[in-house]
């Protein structure tokens, strides 16, 4: 499987990485119930296929996703880079999350993550959100200290803007940024991707399939039947008028995938990976082994200039809808 260097680091990430948000199970920001044994089997299948990095966070579960990852990589630690996060905590009653980037809090978090993951060092430790914004320097300075102490190899951030990156770069070089990026959400293209390329910051994008919408398997009936604790029930692209425009886009994409004998999920991934000088890899969430068997194949598919232009026309039509 194709690998790409993550920013200035010595880590070569496969173009597709395995996301374990769903492994956290049901919660306000979860994906509904998920059996641990199925998650572990899916992770093992991803590693068997050659995927060499996993992305998790203590906010997924809360903490349960990290526990599942820890069990899954037992005996296979040398096959995989582990990326997790900090800075998002759950309220005691589990009703919601909040940001905390204070030094003492992050130090507690890293120890909890190391314990749940059953590892001695975290390969990539990311600030999950820049919240509260006035504390990002303190939070990033703490991550830098953890790197010096050997608890963390490299530090990255998630959901940061260019302005946020400029504030923390002088404290310690940022190894990676994790933003959302898909055909439906292209906000990173104008400023973030060029800034990261210029500053040798790796980019690992999440939600490349827009939480299932671009797989071609989503229907109105399926959306209506989602459990209440599936966060997509409250997510804009799953609601009108965006939903109809997104379904029309999917129908326009089908012939392109069909010509290659590929799936729509693979097409969505190949599209975000079409900018190798800027995008290191894409996080693919999975709930079953069969899903990662499908999406892993996108890592080595290069779209032609003609196909990229054709997709561009479809996206322009969607924006006018």
N, C-alpha and C positions, 0 to 999 in steps of 0.2 A: 504494500500500500504506500502511496506517495507520502513523503514527509516534507515538512517545511520548518525552517528554523524560527523559533519563537523570539522575535525581537533581538535584543543584544545577548540573549542567554546562550548556553551551550545545549539547550534542549531541542531536539528535533521531534516535533509533534506530527502525528499523522493528520492528514487533511480533514479527517472526520474524528471527532472525539465523542465519548459517550456521556450524556447528561443523566443525572440521577435524581432530578427533581421529583418525578413521580414515585420513586422508591420511598419517599417520605411518608406516603399514604395520605389519608384524608386530613385536611385542615382548612382553615379559611382561604389560604392561598395554595392549596394542593390540587391534586388531580383526582380525588376520590380514593376509595379503598384500593390497596395494592398488596398482594401477598408477598412476603419477604422472599420465599423460596423461588418465586417466578422472577423477581428482580435479580436475585443472585445468579440464576441460570442465564438471564439475559446478559448480565455483565460478563460472565464466563464466556458466553458465545461471542461477545464483542472482542474480548481478548484473543480468543482462538482465531478470529478473522484478521487479527493484526492491529487492531486499534490499540494505541499505547498511552492514552490519557483519559482520565475520568474527571468529571466536574461535579462537585457536590457543594453543600453549604449547610451550616447548622440551622439555618432558617427553614430548611425543608424537613418538616416533620412534626414538631421541632427536634432536631438532632438525630432523628431516626434514619434519614438518608445516609448520614455519615456512619452510623452503626452498621447499616446494611453493606455499605462499601467496605468497611473494615472486615466484615465476615467474608465478603466475596474475594478480596485480594489476599487473604491469608494463604501463604505458601506461594504467592505469585507476585510479591511486591516488586521484584526486580524486572517485571515485565511492563510496569505501568508508572506513569507520572500521575501524581495526585494533586488536583487543584481544588481547594476549598476556600471559604470566605469568612469574613468577620464583619462586625458592625451592625448587624440586625439581630435584635433580641425579641423574644415573645413575652408578652405580659403574663403575669403569674396565672391568670385564669384562662390563658390560651385564646383569648378573644381577638387579639390583634398583635401586630408587630410595631416596633419603634426603633429608631436609630440611636446608637451609642458608640462614639468613637473616642471615648476617654481611655487613657493609657491603662488604667487598672482593669477596665472592662475587657479590652482586647487581650490583655495578658491572661485573664481568666478564660476567655474564649479559646485561645490557642491551646491551653492545657487540656480543656474539655475535648477539643477536636482531635488532638493527638491521642487521647485516651479512646475516644469512640472509633477512630480510624485504625487504632492498634499499630501506629507507626512511630518512628523516632524523629522523623523530620517530614515537613510538608513541602512538596516541590514548588508549588505556586500558591501563595496566600494572598487573597484578594479582598479589598474593601468592597463590600457588597453594594452599598449605595452611599453617595456623598451626603449623609444625613446624620446629625445636623451639619449644614455646610460650614458653619463657623469652626467646627472641630476637625476638619479634614487634615490640617497640618499636624495636629496632635496624633490623630490616628495613623497617618502615614509615617510619622516619626517613630511610632511604636513598632510598626511593621519593619522599619529599617533596623531598629534595635534587635528585633527577633532574628533578622537575617545575620547580624553580627554574632549573635549568641548561638547560631547553628540550629535553631528550632525550625527555621524556614530557609529554603534555598533562594527563592526569588519572590518579589512582591509585585502584585498587579492590582488593578482596580476594575470595577464593574459599574456601568451606567454613569460614568463621569463625562463631563463636557470638556471641550478644549480649554476653557478657562480654568476648570478644576485641575486639569493636567499641568497647566503652566504654573499653578500655585505650588504643586508638590514636587515637580521635577527637581528643583534646586536642593531639596532635602535628601533625595535618593532617587536614582534612575528608575523609571517605571518600566517593568519588563513587559507588561501586557495590559490591554484594555479588553473588557468583555461587554460589548453593546448588543442590543437587538438589531437584527438585519435580515430582511427578507424582501421579496418582490413587493410585498404590501407595505413594508416599513423601510424606507430608504433614507431616513434622516441622517445617517452617518456619512453619506457619500460626499457631500460638499466640503465639509471642514474636518471631521474627525479622521477619516481614512487618510487623507493627504498629510495631516499633522502627524499621525502615528508613523507613517512611512518615513517622513522627514526626520523623525526623532528616534528611529529604530525601536519603536514600541510594537510588539506583536499584537495582533487583533484576533481574538477567538470569539466569533459571533454566536449569539443564541437566538432561538426561535426562527431558524431559517425556513421552516415549513409553516410558520405562523400558527403554531400550536395545533397543527393538524389540518388547517384550512387548505393548505396547498398540496395535500396528499391525494386529493380526489376521492377520499373515502368518507368525507364529512357530508352529512345530509341534514336538512331541517329537522327531520324526525329524530335523528341521532342527537342533535343539539338539544332538542326539547326534552329528551330522556336523560340528559346528564344529571348526575346527583347534585344536590344543592351545594355541596362542598367542593365542587369542581369550579375553579376560579374563572373558567372561560364563560360561565353563565353571565358574568359581569364585565366581560372584555369587549371593547368597542367593535373590532372586526367581526365578532360573532353576532352583532346586532344590526338591525336595519338603520339606515339604508346601505351601510357598508357590506352587509352580508350578501345581498343580491349582486352587487358589483364584484365581490370576490368569487362568487360562484360562476359568474360569466367569465372572469379571468381564467379560472380553472378549465372551463370548457375550451377556451381558446388555446390553452397549453397542451391539451391532450394529444393533438396530432403531432406535435414536436416530439413528445416522449415516445409515441407509438412508432414513429419512423425508425427509432433506434432500438425498439424493443425494450424500452426503459419504463420505469414507473414515474409518476408525477413527483413523488417524494425525491427520487434521484435527480430529476430535473431541477427542482427547487434548490437542492444542495449544490449541484453543479453551477447554478447561476450565481450563488453568493461566493463560490470559490473561483469565479472567473477572473478575479483580480489578485493573483498570487503575490504581487509585490506589496500588497496592503493587507490582505486577509490570510492569516496563518492557517486557520482551521475553523470548522463549524461544529457546534455542539448539537448532537442528535439525541433527543430524549427517547427513551424506549421503555415499554412496559412488558414486552414479550420478545423472546429470542428471534422470532420471525421478522420483527420490525427492524432490528439491527442488521439482520442478514440482507434485507432489502437496501437500507440506506447506506450501508458500508460500501456498496458498489459504486456510489457516486464519487468516491475519492479520486478515482482515476478517469473520470469522464470530462473531457475538455470540449466545451461548446464552440461551434464555429462562429466567425464574425457575423455570418448571415443569420444564424439562429439567435444570437444575442440581439441583433437589430430587430428581428421579428418579435421577440419578447418585448423589446422596447416599445414597439407599436401597440402591443396589447396593454402594456402598462399605461401608455398615454391615453388609450381609450378608457381604461378603468378610471383614471383621474378625472376624466370629463363627465363620467356618469353621475 
